[in-house]
Amino acid sequence: MIKKPVTIKKNMAMEDRPVAHLVQEASQVYIEMEDKKINAKSIMGMMSLSLQEGEDITVVAEGKDEKEAVAGVEGFLTTRK
């Protein structure tokens, strides 16, 4: 299992489009924020976090592709578009 702290650098707002793109990156990945742990494949769960630019989260992944999964989610959350 890998846990990696990430600071969000993308304006996620409450739009569903960025969250839908994030869910496509996820593979056995969870987002931890404060006392919540959300499956990154759950669009509703991810939207419930209301992620904002500048917030710190932890990306958690398990499995043989965990390094690639964490890198993909981190890249998505830290690349401004």
N, C-alpha and C positions, 0 to 999 in steps of 0.2 A: 504494500500500500504506500502511496505517495501522498503527502500533504504539502501544499505550496501556498503561502500567502500571496495574494495578488491585490494590487490597487487598481480599481476600475478607472480607465482613462477614456471611456466612451460614454456618450450621453445615451443611457438606456431608456430613460423616462418610463412611461407606462405603455409605450408602443409595443405592439405584438411582433412587429417585423424583426427588430434586433433579437428579441427573445427566441423567435422561431429559428433564426440563424444560429444562435448559441446552441439550441437543442440539437441541431444537426451535427455540431462538433462533438457532442457528448457521447461517451461510451463507457458505461459503468462509472460515471462521474457524479460527484455530489458537490454542492456549494454549501459551505458553512458560513453563517453570518450570525454573530451574537449567539443566541441559544437555539437557532434553527439549523436544520440539516435538510436540504432539498435535493431530490434527484434532479440532475441537470437535464434529463430527458422530459421532464414534466413542464409543459408550457405554463399551465396554471400555477404550479408551484413556483416556477421562476418569476412569473409576474407578481406573485404574492410578496416576493422579497423587495420589490420596488427599488432595484439597484440604481444608485446614483453615481455620477462621476465623482471620483475622489474617495469613495468608500473602500474600506479594506475587507476582503473576504478571504476564505481559504478554499482552494480547489483540492478535492480529495478524489483519487482514482485507484481502482483495483483491477488487476488483470495483467495479462502479458503485454498489452499495449498501453499500460498506464502512463508511461513517460510521454508517449505521443499524444495521448488524450489530454493530459495536463497541459502540454505545450500548445495544443490546438485551442483549448479553452482560454488559456492565458493570452495567446495571440489575439484571439477574437476580442477579449475584454480590454486589451491594452493598445489596440490599434485604432486610432481616431479616423473615422470616415465621415 
